[in-house]
Amino acid sequence: MPYPFHWFPADGRRHATLDQRPRGGFPATREVTALCGRELTADDSAEGWFWPTCRGCAPETRRIAAAHTAQPPLLFG
Ligand SMILES: [Zn+2]
C-alpha cells in the first residue's frame, strides 16, 4: 500500500504533500501545500528531482510512514 504523501519539487527543494496528486504529477504553477507548512508552486523540471530534500518535510514523512505501517493489516483483522 503506498504512503499517503507525495514528493514534489518546488523552490529548490523536494517537498512532500498530502494533497491529491494528478496522474503524471503536479503540473508546474500548481499551488501545493507542503508538509513543512509552506504553500509552494510545483516545478515540473527534470532537475527538480535532484534537489535536496526539504528539512521540514522529511521528518513529517517519517512520522506519517511510521504511523502508516503501524496500522494492523485490514485483511487479517
Ligand atoms: Zn517542505
N, CA, C, O and the ligand as a Tripos MOL2 file, in Angstrom:
@<TRIPOS>MOLECULE
protein
  309   307    78     0     0
PROTEIN
NO_CHARGES

@<TRIPOS>ATOM
      1 N           0.8620   -1.1980    0.0000 N.3       1 MET1
      2 CA          0.0000    0.0000    0.0000 C.3       1 MET1
      3 C           0.8920    1.2400    0.0000 C.2       1 MET1
      4 O           1.7790    1.3620    0.8450 O.2       1 MET1
      5 N           0.6700    2.1460   -0.9240 N.am      2 PRO2
      6 CA          1.5490    3.3290   -0.9970 C.3       2 PRO2
      7 C           1.3050    4.2650    0.1810 C.2       2 PRO2
      8 O           0.2090    4.2990    0.7400 O.2       2 PRO2
      9 N           2.3080    5.0050    0.5450 N.am      3 TYR3
     10 CA          2.1560    6.0120    1.5890 C.3       3 TYR3
     11 C           1.2360    7.1180    1.0940 C.2       3 TYR3
     12 O           1.1540    7.3690   -0.1080 O.2       3 TYR3
     13 N           0.5420    7.7810    2.0210 N.am      4 PRO4
     14 CA         -0.4560    8.7820    1.5980 C.3       4 PRO4
     15 C           0.1510   10.1160    1.1650 C.2       4 PRO4
     16 O          -0.5930   11.0240    0.7970 O.2       4 PRO4
     17 N           1.4740   10.2640    1.1960 N.am      5 PHE5
     18 CA          2.0660   11.5480    0.7800 C.3       5 PHE5
     19 C           2.7810   11.3930   -0.5600 C.2       5 PHE5
     20 O           3.0940   10.2820   -0.9890 O.2       5 PHE5
     21 N           3.0270   12.5070   -1.1980 N.am      6 HIS6
     22 CA          3.7350   12.5340   -2.4760 C.3       6 HIS6
     23 C           4.8810   13.5290   -2.3720 C.2       6 HIS6
     24 O           4.7700   14.5480   -1.6910 O.2       6 HIS6
     25 N           5.9790   13.2280   -3.0510 N.am      7 TRP7
     26 CA          7.0880   14.1740   -3.1430 C.3       7 TRP7
     27 C           6.8960   15.0420   -4.3800 C.2       7 TRP7
     28 O           6.3960   14.5810   -5.4060 O.2       7 TRP7
     29 N           7.2990   16.2980   -4.2700 N.am      8 PHE8
     30 CA          7.2620   17.1730   -5.4500 C.3       8 PHE8
     31 C           8.3610   18.2240   -5.3100 C.2       8 PHE8
     32 O           8.6520   18.6900   -4.2090 O.2       8 PHE8
     33 N           8.9630   18.5880   -6.4360 N.am      9 PRO9
     34 CA          9.9930   19.6210   -6.4010 C.3       9 PRO9
     35 C           9.3800   21.0110   -6.4410 C.2       9 PRO9
     36 O           8.4330   21.2610   -7.1870 O.2       9 PRO9
     37 N           9.9210   21.9070   -5.6410 N.am     10 ALA10
     38 CA          9.4720   23.3030   -5.6390 C.3      10 ALA10
     39 C          10.4920   24.1540   -4.9080 C.2      10 ALA10
     40 O          11.0220   23.7480   -3.8740 O.2      10 ALA10
     41 N          10.7640   25.3250   -5.4410 N.am     11 ASP11
     42 CA         11.5880   26.3130   -4.7460 C.3      11 ASP11
     43 C          12.9610   25.7580   -4.3520 C.2      11 ASP11
     44 O          13.4860   26.0940   -3.2910 O.2      11 ASP11
     45 N          13.5410   24.9080   -5.2060 N.am     12 GLY12
     46 CA         14.9040   24.4210   -4.9640 C.3      12 GLY12
     47 C          15.0150   23.2720   -3.9840 C.2      12 GLY12
     48 O          16.1230   22.8890   -3.6070 O.2      12 GLY12
     49 N          13.8760   22.7050   -3.5570 N.am     13 ARG13
     50 CA         13.8770   21.5750   -2.6220 C.3      13 ARG13
     51 C          12.8500   20.5500   -3.0750 C.2      13 ARG13
     52 O          11.9240   20.8590   -3.8240 O.2      13 ARG13
     53 N          13.0360   19.3160   -2.6010 N.am     14 ARG14
     54 CA         11.9980   18.2980   -2.7920 C.3      14 ARG14
     55 C          11.1320   18.2770   -1.5350 C.2      14 ARG14
     56 O          11.5970   17.9380   -0.4470 O.2      14 ARG14
     57 N           9.8800   18.6430   -1.7060 N.am     15 HIS15
     58 CA          8.9430   18.6970   -0.5910 C.3      15 HIS15
     59 C           7.9660   17.5340   -0.6790 C.2      15 HIS15
     60 O           7.8530   16.8860   -1.7190 O.2      15 HIS15
     61 N           7.2680   17.2740    0.4050 N.am     16 ALA16
     62 CA          6.2320   16.2460    0.4180 C.3      16 ALA16
     63 C           4.8940   16.9030    0.7330 C.2      16 ALA16
     64 O           4.8410   17.9470    1.3840 O.2      16 ALA16
     65 N           3.8120   16.2820    0.2640 N.am     17 THR17
     66 CA          2.4770   16.8350    0.4750 C.3      17 THR17
     67 C           1.4570   15.7230    0.6350 C.2      17 THR17
     68 O           1.6710   14.5980    0.1820 O.2      17 THR17
     69 N           0.3490   16.0450    1.2840 N.am     18 LEU18
     70 CA         -0.7780   15.1220    1.3630 C.3      18 LEU18
     71 C          -1.8620   15.5070    0.3660 C.2      18 LEU18
     72 O          -2.9160   14.8720    0.3190 O.2      18 LEU18
     73 N          -1.6090   16.5540   -0.4380 N.am     19 ASP19
     74 CA         -2.5850   16.9680   -1.4530 C.3      19 ASP19
     75 C          -2.8010   15.8480   -2.4700 C.2      19 ASP19
     76 O          -1.9110   15.0340   -2.7180 O.2      19 ASP19
     77 N          -3.9880   15.8240   -3.0440 N.am     20 GLN20
     78 CA         -4.2990   14.8670   -4.1030 C.3      20 GLN20
     79 C          -3.4240   15.1810   -5.3220 C.2      20 GLN20
     80 O          -3.4430   16.2990   -5.8360 O.2      20 GLN20
     81 N          -2.6650   14.1930   -5.7750 N.am     21 ARG21
     82 CA         -1.7740   14.4380   -6.9070 C.3      21 ARG21
     83 C          -2.4140   13.9550   -8.2000 C.2      21 ARG21
     84 O          -2.8840   12.8200   -8.2720 O.2      21 ARG21
     85 N          -2.4380   14.8030   -9.2180 N.am     22 PRO22
     86 CA         -2.9930   14.3600  -10.5020 C.3      22 PRO22
     87 C          -2.1050   13.3030  -11.1460 C.2      22 PRO22
     88 O          -0.9070   13.2360  -10.8720 O.2      22 PRO22
     89 N          -2.7010   12.4740  -12.0070 N.am     23 ARG23
     90 CA         -1.9350   11.4640  -12.7260 C.3      23 ARG23
     91 C          -0.8120   12.1370  -13.5100 C.2      23 ARG23
     92 O          -1.0460   13.1080  -14.2290 O.2      23 ARG23
     93 N           0.3930   11.6250  -13.3690 N.am     24 GLY24
     94 CA          1.5240   12.2250  -14.0730 C.3      24 GLY24
     95 C           2.2490   13.2780  -13.2430 C.2      24 GLY24
     96 O           3.2660   13.8170  -13.6800 O.2      24 GLY24
     97 N           1.7350   13.5750  -12.0490 N.am     25 GLY25
     98 CA          2.4200   14.5140  -11.1690 C.3      25 GLY25
     99 C           1.8090   15.9070  -11.2140 C.2      25 GLY25
    100 O           0.9600   16.2110  -12.0530 O.2      25 GLY25
    101 N           2.2670   16.7490  -10.2830 N.am     26 PHE26
    102 CA          1.7620   18.1110  -10.2270 C.3      26 PHE26
    103 C           2.2880   18.9040  -11.4230 C.2      26 PHE26
    104 O           3.4890   18.8860  -11.6940 O.2      26 PHE26
    105 N           1.4070   19.5940  -12.1350 N.am     27 PRO27
    106 CA          1.9000   20.4690  -13.2100 C.3      27 PRO27
    107 C           2.5900   21.6970  -12.6270 C.2      27 PRO27
    108 O           2.2720   22.1240  -11.5160 O.2      27 PRO27
    109 N           3.5270   22.2610  -13.3720 N.am     28 ALA28
    110 CA          4.1750   23.4960  -12.9430 C.3      28 ALA28
    111 C           3.0970   24.5620  -12.7790 C.2      28 ALA28
    112 O           2.1070   24.5720  -13.5110 O.2      28 ALA28
    113 N           3.2890   25.4260  -11.8480 N.am     29 THR29
    114 CA          2.3970   26.5330  -11.4670 C.3      29 THR29
    115 C           1.2880   26.0750  -10.5160 C.2      29 THR29
    116 O           0.5340   26.9130  -10.0190 O.2      29 THR29
    117 N           1.1660   24.7550  -10.2460 N.am     30 ARG30
    118 CA          0.1620   24.2900   -9.2860 C.3      30 ARG30
    119 C           0.5960   24.6660   -7.8650 C.2      30 ARG30
    120 O           1.7370   24.4230   -7.4720 O.2      30 ARG30
    121 N          -0.3220   25.2560   -7.1060 N.am     31 GLU31
    122 CA         -0.0550   25.5790   -5.7070 C.3      31 GLU31
    123 C          -0.2830   24.3250   -4.8620 C.2      31 GLU31
    124 O          -1.3580   23.7270   -4.8980 O.2      31 GLU31
    125 N           0.7360   23.9380   -4.1050 N.am     32 VAL32
    126 CA          0.6770   22.7110   -3.3220 C.3      32 VAL32
    127 C           1.0230   23.0440   -1.8780 C.2      32 VAL32
    128 O           1.9410   23.8240   -1.6220 O.2      32 VAL32
    129 N           0.2950   22.4590   -0.9360 N.am     33 THR33
    130 CA          0.5940   22.6500    0.4800 C.3      33 THR33
    131 C           1.5780   21.5720    0.9260 C.2      33 THR33
    132 O           1.2410   20.3880    0.9440 O.2      33 THR33
    133 N           2.7840   21.9790    1.2840 N.am     34 ALA34
    134 CA          3.8120   21.0260    1.6860 C.3      34 ALA34
    135 C           3.6730   20.6820    3.1640 C.2      34 ALA34
    136 O           3.0560   21.4180    3.9340 O.2      34 ALA34
    137 N           4.2630   19.5420    3.5470 N.am     35 LEU35
    138 CA          4.1940   19.0980    4.9400 C.3      35 LEU35
    139 C           4.9600   20.0240    5.8780 C.2      35 LEU35
    140 O           4.7190   20.0170    7.0860 O.2      35 LEU35
    141 N           5.8810   20.8240    5.3350 N.am     36 CYS36
    142 CA          6.6090   21.7850    6.1660 C.3      36 CYS36
    143 C           5.7670   23.0180    6.4520 C.2      36 CYS36
    144 O           6.2120   23.9330    7.1450 O.2      36 CYS36
    145 N           4.5220   23.0440    5.9070 N.am     37 GLY37
    146 CA          3.6170   24.1310    6.2190 C.3      37 GLY37
    147 C           3.6270   25.2600    5.2130 C.2      37 GLY37
    148 O           2.9180   26.2510    5.3900 O.2      37 GLY37
    149 N           4.4170   25.1300    4.1580 N.am     38 ARG38
    150 CA          4.5100   26.2090    3.1740 C.3      38 ARG38
    151 C           3.5990   25.9290    1.9800 C.2      38 ARG38
    152 O           3.3740   24.7790    1.6050 O.2      38 ARG38
    153 N           3.0830   27.0050    1.3970 N.am     39 GLU39
    154 CA          2.3430   26.9290    0.1350 C.3      39 GLU39
    155 C           3.3580   27.1640   -0.9710 C.2      39 GLU39
    156 O           3.9790   28.2250   -1.0300 O.2      39 GLU39
    157 N           3.5300   26.1780   -1.8510 N.am     40 LEU40
    158 CA          4.5870   26.2640   -2.8430 C.3      40 LEU40
    159 C           4.0390   26.0280   -4.2350 C.2      40 LEU40
    160 O           3.0360   25.3370   -4.4160 O.2      40 LEU40
    161 N           4.7080   26.6120   -5.2160 N.am     41 THR41
    162 CA          4.3420   26.3870   -6.6030 C.3      41 THR41
    163 C           5.1670   25.2220   -7.1280 C.2      41 THR41
    164 O           6.3960   25.2830   -7.1240 O.2      41 THR41
    165 N           4.5060   24.1640   -7.5800 N.am     42 ALA42
    166 CA          5.2040   22.9760   -8.0620 C.3      42 ALA42
    167 C           6.0700   23.3050   -9.2660 C.2      42 ALA42
    168 O           5.7420   24.1810  -10.0670 O.2      42 ALA42
    169 N           7.1760   22.5920   -9.3790 N.am     43 ASP43
    170 CA          8.0980   22.7220  -10.5010 C.3      43 ASP43
    171 C           8.1340   21.3720  -11.2020 C.2      43 ASP43
    172 O           8.3130   20.3450  -10.5470 O.2      43 ASP43
    173 N           7.9680   21.3530  -12.5050 N.am     44 ASP44
    174 CA          7.9590   20.0600  -13.2030 C.3      44 ASP44
    175 C           9.2260   19.8350  -14.0230 C.2      44 ASP44
    176 O           9.2510   18.9640  -14.8930 O.2      44 ASP44
    177 N          10.2770   20.6090  -13.7570 N.am     45 SER45
    178 CA         11.5190   20.4050  -14.4850 C.3      45 SER45
    179 C          12.2160   19.1370  -13.9960 C.2      45 SER45
    180 O          12.1090   18.7730  -12.8250 O.2      45 SER45
    181 N          12.9280   18.4710  -14.9000 N.am     46 ALA46
    182 CA         13.5580   17.1960  -14.5660 C.3      46 ALA46
    183 C          14.5980   17.3540  -13.4600 C.2      46 ALA46
    184 O          14.7290   16.4690  -12.6150 O.2      46 ALA46
    185 N          15.3300   18.4490  -13.4490 N.am     47 GLU47
    186 CA         16.3910   18.5850  -12.4450 C.3      47 GLU47
    187 C          15.8250   18.7790  -11.0480 C.2      47 GLU47
    188 O          16.5470   18.6540  -10.0590 O.2      47 GLU47
    189 N          14.5260   19.0840  -10.9630 N.am     48 GLY48
    190 CA         13.9070   19.2680   -9.6600 C.3      48 GLY48
    191 C          14.0030   18.0280   -8.7940 C.2      48 GLY48
    192 O          14.0410   18.1260   -7.5670 O.2      48 GLY48
    193 N          14.0450   16.8510   -9.4260 N.am     49 TRP49
    194 CA         14.1070   15.6030   -8.6640 C.3      49 TRP49
    195 C          15.4770   15.3580   -8.0610 C.2      49 TRP49
    196 O          15.6480   14.4230   -7.2780 O.2      49 TRP49
    197 N          16.4470   16.1750   -8.4090 N.am     50 PHE50
    198 CA         17.7970   16.0340   -7.8390 C.3      50 PHE50
    199 C          18.0640   17.0970   -6.7840 C.2      50 PHE50
    200 O          19.1580   17.1590   -6.2230 O.2      50 PHE50
    201 N          17.0760   17.9250   -6.5140 N.am     51 TRP51
    202 CA         17.2490   18.9370   -5.4780 C.3      51 TRP51
    203 C          17.2830   18.2550   -4.1140 C.2      51 TRP51
    204 O          16.7720   17.1460   -3.9620 O.2      51 TRP51
    205 N          17.8890   18.9180   -3.1120 N.am     52 PRO52
    206 CA         17.9330   18.3200   -1.7660 C.3      52 PRO52
    207 C          16.5500   18.2550   -1.1300 C.2      52 PRO52
    208 O          15.6600   19.0420   -1.4520 O.2      52 PRO52
    209 N          16.3960   17.3140   -0.2350 N.am     53 THR53
    210 CA         15.1250   17.1280    0.4590 C.3      53 THR53
    211 C          14.8750   18.2650    1.4470 C.2      53 THR53
    212 O          15.7910   18.7010    2.1430 O.2      53 THR53
    213 N          13.6630   18.7310    1.5030 N.am     54 CYS54
    214 CA         13.2840   19.7880    2.4400 C.3      54 CYS54
    215 C          13.4540   19.2830    3.8760 C.2      54 CYS54
    216 O          12.9900   18.1940    4.2140 O.2      54 CYS54
    217 N          14.1080   20.0660    4.7010 N.am     55 ARG55
    218 CA         14.3570   19.6650    6.0920 C.3      55 ARG55
    219 C          13.1000   19.7050    6.9360 C.2      55 ARG55
    220 O          13.0450   19.0800    7.9950 O.2      55 ARG55
    221 N          12.0920   20.4270    6.4870 N.am     56 GLY56
    222 CA         10.8350   20.4680    7.2260 C.3      56 GLY56
    223 C           9.9330   19.3000    6.8650 C.2      56 GLY56
    224 O           9.2210   18.7690    7.7170 O.2      56 GLY56
    225 N           9.9640   18.9000    5.5860 N.am     57 CYS57
    226 CA          9.0810   17.8290    5.1220 C.3      57 CYS57
    227 C           9.5950   16.4480    5.5140 C.2      57 CYS57
    228 O           8.7940   15.5640    5.8160 O.2      57 CYS57
    229 N          10.9040   16.2440    5.5160 N.am     58 ALA58
    230 CA         11.4570   14.9050    5.7290 C.3      58 ALA58
    231 C          10.9950   14.2650    7.0410 C.2      58 ALA58
    232 O          10.5240   13.1280    7.0180 O.2      58 ALA58
    233 N          11.1100   14.9530    8.1840 N.am     59 PRO59
    234 CA         10.6610   14.3130    9.4360 C.3      59 PRO59
    235 C           9.1650   14.0380    9.4380 C.2      59 PRO59
    236 O           8.7130   13.0840   10.0710 O.2      59 PRO59
    237 N           8.3790   14.8720    8.7290 N.am     60 GLU60
    238 CA          6.9370   14.6420    8.6620 C.3      60 GLU60
    239 C           6.6240   13.3670    7.8880 C.2      60 GLU60
    240 O           5.7260   12.6130    8.2640 O.2      60 GLU60
    241 N           7.3650   13.1240    6.8040 N.am     61 THR61
    242 CA          7.1080   11.8980    6.0280 C.3      61 THR61
    243 C           7.4800   10.6770    6.8570 C.2      61 THR61
    244 O           6.8090    9.6480    6.7760 O.2      61 THR61
    245 N           8.5450   10.7770    7.6570 N.am     62 ARG62
    246 CA          8.9210    9.6320    8.5060 C.3      62 ARG62
    247 C           7.8480    9.3490    9.5490 C.2      62 ARG62
    248 O           7.5480    8.1940    9.8520 O.2      62 ARG62
    249 N           7.2670   10.4290   10.0980 N.am     63 ARG63
    250 CA          6.2120   10.2710   11.1010 C.3      63 ARG63
    251 C           4.9740    9.6270   10.4560 C.2      63 ARG63
    252 O           4.3700    8.7210   11.0310 O.2      63 ARG63
    253 N           4.6090   10.0950    9.2770 N.am     64 ILE64
    254 CA          3.4270    9.5540    8.5900 C.3      64 ILE64
    255 C           3.6720    8.1020    8.1950 C.2      64 ILE64
    256 O           2.7920    7.2550    8.3480 O.2      64 ILE64
    257 N           4.8700    7.8180    7.6850 N.am     65 ALA65
    258 CA          5.1810    6.4570    7.2540 C.3      65 ALA65
    259 C           5.1440    5.4940    8.4380 C.2      65 ALA65
    260 O           4.6610    4.3690    8.3130 O.2      65 ALA65
    261 N           5.6530    5.9360    9.5790 N.am     66 ALA66
    262 CA          5.6700    5.0850   10.7660 C.3      66 ALA66
    263 C           4.2440    4.7900   11.2250 C.2      66 ALA66
    264 O           3.9180    3.6540   11.5690 O.2      66 ALA66
    265 N           3.3990    5.8180   11.2270 N.am     67 ALA67
    266 CA          2.0070    5.6300   11.6250 C.3      67 ALA67
    267 C           1.2870    4.7410   10.6170 C.2      67 ALA67
    268 O           0.4230    3.9440   10.9830 O.2      67 ALA67
    269 N           1.6490    4.8870    9.3520 N.am     68 HIS68
    270 CA          1.0150    4.1420    8.2710 C.3      68 HIS68
    271 C           1.3140    2.6440    8.4020 C.2      68 HIS68
    272 O           0.4100    1.8140    8.3010 O.2      68 HIS68
    273 N           2.5700    2.3120    8.6260 N.am     69 THR69
    274 CA          2.9660    0.9090    8.6900 C.3      69 THR69
    275 C           2.5800    0.2850   10.0290 C.2      69 THR69
    276 O           2.5430   -0.9400   10.1520 O.2      69 THR69
    277 N           2.2900    1.1190   11.0400 N.am     70 ALA70
    278 CA          1.9260    0.6070   12.3490 C.3      70 ALA70
    279 C           0.4910    0.1090   12.3870 C.2      70 ALA70
    280 O           0.0980   -0.6030   13.3120 O.2      70 ALA70
    281 N          -0.3030    0.4890   11.3670 N.am     71 GLN71
    282 CA         -1.6970    0.0640   11.3450 C.3      71 GLN71
    283 C          -1.7680   -1.4520   11.1070 C.2      71 GLN71
    284 O          -1.0070   -1.9840   10.2990 O.2      71 GLN71
    285 N          -2.6760   -2.1500   11.8070 N.am     72 PRO72
    286 CA         -2.7990   -3.5860   11.5790 C.3      72 PRO72
    287 C          -3.3460   -3.8550   10.1780 C.2      72 PRO72
    288 O          -4.1460   -3.0690    9.6690 O.2      72 PRO72
    289 N          -2.9310   -4.9380    9.5590 N.am     73 PRO73
    290 CA         -3.4420   -5.2460    8.2160 C.3      73 PRO73
    291 C          -4.9440   -5.4850    8.2600 C.2      73 PRO73
    292 O          -5.4280   -6.2870    9.0580 O.2      73 PRO73
    293 N          -5.6710   -4.7960    7.4100 N.am     74 LEU74
    294 CA         -7.1320   -4.8710    7.4450 C.3      74 LEU74
    295 C          -7.6510   -6.2530    7.0600 C.2      74 LEU74
    296 O          -8.6850   -6.6950    7.5590 O.2      74 LEU74
    297 N          -6.9340   -6.9270    6.1760 N.am     75 LEU75
    298 CA         -7.4210   -8.2080    5.6700 C.3      75 LEU75
    299 C          -7.3800   -9.3120    6.7460 C.2      75 LEU75
    300 O          -8.1080  -10.3020    6.6660 O.2      75 LEU75
    301 N          -6.5280   -9.1190    7.7340 N.am     76 PHE76
    302 CA         -6.3670  -10.1590    8.7450 C.3      76 PHE76
    303 C          -6.8870   -9.7170   10.1080 C.2      76 PHE76
    304 O          -6.6060  -10.3620   11.1190 O.2      76 PHE76
    305 N          -7.6430   -8.6230   10.1440 N.am     77 GLY77
    306 CA         -8.0520   -8.0310   11.4100 C.3      77 GLY77
    307 C          -9.1510   -8.7570   12.1040 C.2      77 GLY77
    308 O          -9.5770   -8.3470   13.1840 O.2      77 GLY77
    309 ZN          8.9510   21.2000    2.6180 Zn       78 ZN78
@<TRIPOS>BOND
     1     1     2 1
     2     2     3 1
     3     3     4 2
     4     3     5 am
     5     5     6 1
     6     6     7 1
     7     7     8 2
     8     7     9 am
     9     9    10 1
    10    10    11 1
    11    11    12 2
    12    11    13 am
    13    13    14 1
    14    14    15 1
    15    15    16 2
    16    15    17 am
    17    17    18 1
    18    18    19 1
    19    19    20 2
    20    19    21 am
    21    21    22 1
    22    22    23 1
    23    23    24 2
    24    23    25 am
    25    25    26 1
    26    26    27 1
    27    27    28 2
    28    27    29 am
    29    29    30 1
    30    30    31 1
    31    31    32 2
    32    31    33 am
    33    33    34 1
    34    34    35 1
    35    35    36 2
    36    35    37 am
    37    37    38 1
    38    38    39 1
    39    39    40 2
    40    39    41 am
    41    41    42 1
    42    42    43 1
    43    43    44 2
    44    43    45 am
    45    45    46 1
    46    46    47 1
    47    47    48 2
    48    47    49 am
    49    49    50 1
    50    50    51 1
    51    51    52 2
    52    51    53 am
    53    53    54 1
    54    54    55 1
    55    55    56 2
    56    55    57 am
    57    57    58 1
    58    58    59 1
    59    59    60 2
    60    59    61 am
    61    61    62 1
    62    62    63 1
    63    63    64 2
    64    63    65 am
    65    65    66 1
    66    66    67 1
    67    67    68 2
    68    67    69 am
    69    69    70 1
    70    70    71 1
    71    71    72 2
    72    71    73 am
    73    73    74 1
    74    74    75 1
    75    75    76 2
    76    75    77 am
    77    77    78 1
    78    78    79 1
    79    79    80 2
    80    79    81 am
    81    81    82 1
    82    82    83 1
    83    83    84 2
    84    83    85 am
    85    85    86 1
    86    86    87 1
    87    87    88 2
    88    87    89 am
    89    89    90 1
    90    90    91 1
    91    91    92 2
    92    91    93 am
    93    93    94 1
    94    94    95 1
    95    95    96 2
    96    95    97 am
    97    97    98 1
    98    98    99 1
    99    99   100 2
   100    99   101 am
   101   101   102 1
   102   102   103 1
   103   103   104 2
   104   103   105 am
   105   105   106 1
   106   106   107 1
   107   107   108 2
   108   107   109 am
   109   109   110 1
   110   110   111 1
   111   111   112 2
   112   111   113 am
   113   113   114 1
   114   114   115 1
   115   115   116 2
   116   115   117 am
   117   117   118 1
   118   118   119 1
   119   119   120 2
   120   119   121 am
   121   121   122 1
   122   122   123 1
   123   123   124 2
   124   123   125 am
   125   125   126 1
   126   126   127 1
   127   127   128 2
   128   127   129 am
   129   129   130 1
   130   130   131 1
   131   131   132 2
   132   131   133 am
   133   133   134 1
   134   134   135 1
   135   135   136 2
   136   135   137 am
   137   137   138 1
   138   138   139 1
   139   139   140 2
   140   139   141 am
   141   141   142 1
   142   142   143 1
   143   143   144 2
   144   143   145 am
   145   145   146 1
   146   146   147 1
   147   147   148 2
   148   147   149 am
   149   149   150 1
   150   150   151 1
   151   151   152 2
   152   151   153 am
   153   153   154 1
   154   154   155 1
   155   155   156 2
   156   155   157 am
   157   157   158 1
   158   158   159 1
   159   159   160 2
   160   159   161 am
   161   161   162 1
   162   162   163 1
   163   163   164 2
   164   163   165 am
   165   165   166 1
   166   166   167 1
   167   167   168 2
   168   167   169 am
   169   169   170 1
   170   170   171 1
   171   171   172 2
   172   171   173 am
   173   173   174 1
   174   174   175 1
   175   175   176 2
   176   175   177 am
   177   177   178 1
   178   178   179 1
   179   179   180 2
   180   179   181 am
   181   181   182 1
   182   182   183 1
   183   183   184 2
   184   183   185 am
   185   185   186 1
   186   186   187 1
   187   187   188 2
   188   187   189 am
   189   189   190 1
   190   190   191 1
   191   191   192 2
   192   191   193 am
   193   193   194 1
   194   194   195 1
   195   195   196 2
   196   195   197 am
   197   197   198 1
   198   198   199 1
   199   199   200 2
   200   199   201 am
   201   201   202 1
   202   202   203 1
   203   203   204 2
   204   203   205 am
   205   205   206 1
   206   206   207 1
   207   207   208 2
   208   207   209 am
   209   209   210 1
   210   210   211 1
   211   211   212 2
   212   211   213 am
   213   213   214 1
   214   214   215 1
   215   215   216 2
   216   215   217 am
   217   217   218 1
   218   218   219 1
   219   219   220 2
   220   219   221 am
   221   221   222 1
   222   222   223 1
   223   223   224 2
   224   223   225 am
   225   225   226 1
   226   226   227 1
   227   227   228 2
   228   227   229 am
   229   229   230 1
   230   230   231 1
   231   231   232 2
   232   231   233 am
   233   233   234 1
   234   234   235 1
   235   235   236 2
   236   235   237 am
   237   237   238 1
   238   238   239 1
   239   239   240 2
   240   239   241 am
   241   241   242 1
   242   242   243 1
   243   243   244 2
   244   243   245 am
   245   245   246 1
   246   246   247 1
   247   247   248 2
   248   247   249 am
   249   249   250 1
   250   250   251 1
   251   251   252 2
   252   251   253 am
   253   253   254 1
   254   254   255 1
   255   255   256 2
   256   255   257 am
   257   257   258 1
   258   258   259 1
   259   259   260 2
   260   259   261 am
   261   261   262 1
   262   262   263 1
   263   263   264 2
   264   263   265 am
   265   265   266 1
   266   266   267 1
   267   267   268 2
   268   267   269 am
   269   269   270 1
   270   270   271 1
   271   271   272 2
   272   271   273 am
   273   273   274 1
   274   274   275 1
   275   275   276 2
   276   275   277 am
   277   277   278 1
   278   278   279 1
   279   279   280 2
   280   279   281 am
   281   281   282 1
   282   282   283 1
   283   283   284 2
   284   283   285 am
   285   285   286 1
   286   286   287 1
   287   287   288 2
   288   287   289 am
   289   289   290 1
   290   290   291 1
   291   291   292 2
   292   291   293 am
   293   293   294 1
   294   294   295 1
   295   295   296 2
   296   295   297 am
   297   297   298 1
   298   298   299 1
   299   299   300 2
   300   299   301 am
   301   301   302 1
   302   302   303 1
   303   303   304 2
   304   303   305 am
   305   305   306 1
   306   306   307 1
   307   307   308 2
@<TRIPOS>SUBSTRUCTURE
     1 MET1         2 RESIDUE 1 A MET
     2 PRO2         6 RESIDUE 1 A PRO
     3 TYR3        10 RESIDUE 1 A TYR
     4 PRO4        14 RESIDUE 1 A PRO
     5 PHE5        18 RESIDUE 1 A PHE
     6 HIS6        22 RESIDUE 1 A HIS
     7 TRP7        26 RESIDUE 1 A TRP
     8 PHE8        30 RESIDUE 1 A PHE
     9 PRO9        34 RESIDUE 1 A PRO
    10 ALA10       38 RESIDUE 1 A ALA
    11 ASP11       42 RESIDUE 1 A ASP
    12 GLY12       46 RESIDUE 1 A GLY
    13 ARG13       50 RESIDUE 1 A ARG
    14 ARG14       54 RESIDUE 1 A ARG
    15 HIS15       58 RESIDUE 1 A HIS
    16 ALA16       62 RESIDUE 1 A ALA
    17 THR17       66 RESIDUE 1 A THR
    18 LEU18       70 RESIDUE 1 A LEU
    19 ASP19       74 RESIDUE 1 A ASP
    20 GLN20       78 RESIDUE 1 A GLN
    21 ARG21       82 RESIDUE 1 A ARG
    22 PRO22       86 RESIDUE 1 A PRO
    23 ARG23       90 RESIDUE 1 A ARG
    24 GLY24       94 RESIDUE 1 A GLY
    25 GLY25       98 RESIDUE 1 A GLY
    26 PHE26      102 RESIDUE 1 A PHE
    27 PRO27      106 RESIDUE 1 A PRO
    28 ALA28      110 RESIDUE 1 A ALA
    29 THR29      114 RESIDUE 1 A THR
    30 ARG30      118 RESIDUE 1 A ARG
    31 GLU31      122 RESIDUE 1 A GLU
    32 VAL32      126 RESIDUE 1 A VAL
    33 THR33      130 RESIDUE 1 A THR
    34 ALA34      134 RESIDUE 1 A ALA
    35 LEU35      138 RESIDUE 1 A LEU
    36 CYS36      142 RESIDUE 1 A CYS
    37 GLY37      146 RESIDUE 1 A GLY
    38 ARG38      150 RESIDUE 1 A ARG
    39 GLU39      154 RESIDUE 1 A GLU
    40 LEU40      158 RESIDUE 1 A LEU
    41 THR41      162 RESIDUE 1 A THR
    42 ALA42      166 RESIDUE 1 A ALA
    43 ASP43      170 RESIDUE 1 A ASP
    44 ASP44      174 RESIDUE 1 A ASP
    45 SER45      178 RESIDUE 1 A SER
    46 ALA46      182 RESIDUE 1 A ALA
    47 GLU47      186 RESIDUE 1 A GLU
    48 GLY48      190 RESIDUE 1 A GLY
    49 TRP49      194 RESIDUE 1 A TRP
    50 PHE50      198 RESIDUE 1 A PHE
    51 TRP51      202 RESIDUE 1 A TRP
    52 PRO52      206 RESIDUE 1 A PRO
    53 THR53      210 RESIDUE 1 A THR
    54 CYS54      214 RESIDUE 1 A CYS
    55 ARG55      218 RESIDUE 1 A ARG
    56 GLY56      222 RESIDUE 1 A GLY
    57 CYS57      226 RESIDUE 1 A CYS
    58 ALA58      230 RESIDUE 1 A ALA
    59 PRO59      234 RESIDUE 1 A PRO
    60 GLU60      238 RESIDUE 1 A GLU
    61 THR61      242 RESIDUE 1 A THR
    62 ARG62      246 RESIDUE 1 A ARG
    63 ARG63      250 RESIDUE 1 A ARG
    64 ILE64      254 RESIDUE 1 A ILE
    65 ALA65      258 RESIDUE 1 A ALA
    66 ALA66      262 RESIDUE 1 A ALA
    67 ALA67      266 RESIDUE 1 A ALA
    68 HIS68      270 RESIDUE 1 A HIS
    69 THR69      274 RESIDUE 1 A THR
    70 ALA70      278 RESIDUE 1 A ALA
    71 GLN71      282 RESIDUE 1 A GLN
    72 PRO72      286 RESIDUE 1 A PRO
    73 PRO73      290 RESIDUE 1 A PRO
    74 LEU74      294 RESIDUE 1 A LEU
    75 LEU75      298 RESIDUE 1 A LEU
    76 PHE76      302 RESIDUE 1 A PHE
    77 GLY77      306 RESIDUE 1 A GLY
    78 ZN78       309 GROUP 0 **** ****
